[in-house]
Amino acid sequence: MQHFPIFVALAGRRVVLSGGGEAACAKLRLLLKTEAHLTVFAPDPAPDIAAWAAEGRLRLLRRAMEPGDATCAALFYAADEDAAEDARTSAIARADGALINIVDNLGDSQFITPAIVDRDPVTVAIGTEGAAPVLARSIKADLEERLPTQLGLLTRVGKRFRRMAAALPAGRKRRAFWADYYFEAGPRAVDGVETGDAEARAQGALDALLARHLSEDQAPGHVFFVGAGPGDPELLTLKARKLLDTADVVIHDRLIAPEILDLARREARMISAGKEGFGPSVAQSEINDLILQHVQAGAQVVRLKSGDPGVFGRLDEEIEAVSAAGQPYTVVPGITAAASAVAGIGQSLTQRARNASVRLLTGHDMKGFADHDWTALAKPGEVAAIYMGKKAARFIQGRLMMHGADPATPVTVVENASRADQRVIATSLSGLAAELAAAQLSGPALFLYGLAPRAAAEVIPELPRQEVL
C-alpha cells in the first residue's frame, strides 16, 4: 500500500488550487462539499469558477500563483493542465508547506483524491492508487445503487443520539442496538416519508429502540467452531464470514491465512493458539481454558480452525470442554484441504470402477507417526488424502511398500492448497521421500495417494455444431 487512506478535517482550513479549466472544475465540485476555505488562482477561469466566486463559495484570484500564495494551506491542487505550470505551482505549494496533488500526475503527487460515495456524514472513499480509475468508478456506481439515499439522514440523527446510547453497556449490546437502528428500525421508519418528517420519524425510532434494548438482557456468550477452509479467503463460507464480522474474540490456528484474519471485526480480540507437529504448540488444555474464559464472560467466541473443524481439528475435545461448562456452541463446517487439493489437480477423490471409498489419514498422532491399515491401503486403486505427512513421508512410504503397494503408485503432494503460492509435486510412492527432501517444502502439505494431476494437454473432443435458428 503506497497511499494510506485517511479522512482530513478541512473545516475552517485553507485549500488552494491553481487552474481554471475543466480539471480545476472537477476538483472544485468535490471540494465545495467540504467546509474548507477555498482559494483559486486562475488568470482565465471557467464560467463555473467565476460563478462560485460570485456566490461567495470560494475566493478567486485572476492571476498566476506566486511564492507564498499557499501559506497555511492544508492541501494544494495543481490543475493547470500544463506540465510545466503544474511543476512550478506545486513547487511553490510544497515550499509553503502544503501537501500537493497534481492532476493526472500520480508519481509527483503527495496525496490522491479517491472516488467518493457521498451520503454525508457517511463517506465511502475508493482508491486504486491511480492504477484503475475505471474500476474505481464502477465500484462507486455499485455502491451508489446499494446505499439508500436516506442513509445520511439516519446517520446524522444517530450521531446526535450517541450520548443517549451510552446507557447501554459497551460492546455487543450497544453494537446490536446500532445494527438494529441502521439496518432495520431506522430504514423502516423513514421509508417513503417526506424529507421534512423523516428526521422526526428517525428520532422516534431511536427512542423506542433504546427503550426496548435497555429492557432486554444481553444475549449469553456463545462458541462458534468455524472452519476457515484451506486458505483462499474466497473459499470461506458466507456463514463463517458473517461470524468473523460479529465476533468479540477470535481464537485461531497457526495456519490461518492473514487475509482471512483481516476479515475479522477490527475491534475483535485476536488470539493465536497455534499447533505444529513435532514443534512448539499451545497445549490443548490452554486452548480449552481460553475458550471458556471468554465465553463465560459473555463473549461471542469464534474458534477458527484451518480447513474443516471436524477433520483432524481436535474438535471433540473442545466441544467436550465447552459442554461440560454448560456453554452453548455451534459448529460451522469449512472446506477441508483434501477437497481443495484434489480440485487443484483436476481430479476427484472417488471414481466409478476405480475406488468406491476414500480415506482421510493423518501422518502423525499424539504418540508419533500414525499407524493405519496399510494392507488395505496398499491394494490397487485405493485413494487416500494424507494430512500432516511431511515429516512422516519416509515412514508412510516404507509401510506401504512393505505391505505390497506398487512402487509406481502415483502420489501428488500439494503445498499451500488453494493459496496463491500453491505448489504441486507429482511423484510416485517410490520417489516420495526423495522428492519431498529436494522440494524443501515450508508450507502445509497434503499427500494425495493414488492420484496424479490430470494431464494439462488432455484433448477435449469438439462438440457438434448446432445451427443458429
Secondary structure, DSSP 8 states (H G I E B T S, - for coil): --S-------TT-EEEEE--SHHHHHHHHHHTTS--EEEEE-SS--HHHHHHHHTTSSEEE-S---TTTTTTEEEEEE--S-HHHHHHHHHHHHHTT-EEEETT-TTT-S----EEEEETTEEEEE--TTS-HHHHHHHHHHHHHHS-TTHHHHHHHHHHTHHHHTTS-TTHHHHHHHHHIIIIIHHHHHTT--HHHHHHHHHHHHHHHHHHHHHS-----EEEEEE-BSS-GGGS-HHHHHHHHH-SEEEE-TT--HHHHTTS-TTSEEEE----TTS----HHHHHHHHHHHHTTT-EEEEEESB-TTSSS-HHHHHHHHHHTT--EEEE----HHHHHHHHTT--S-BTTTBS--EEEESEETTEE----HHHHTSTT--EEEES-STTHHHHHHHHHHTT--TT-EEEEEESTTSTT-EEEEEETTTHHHHHHHHT--S-EEEEET-----TT------------
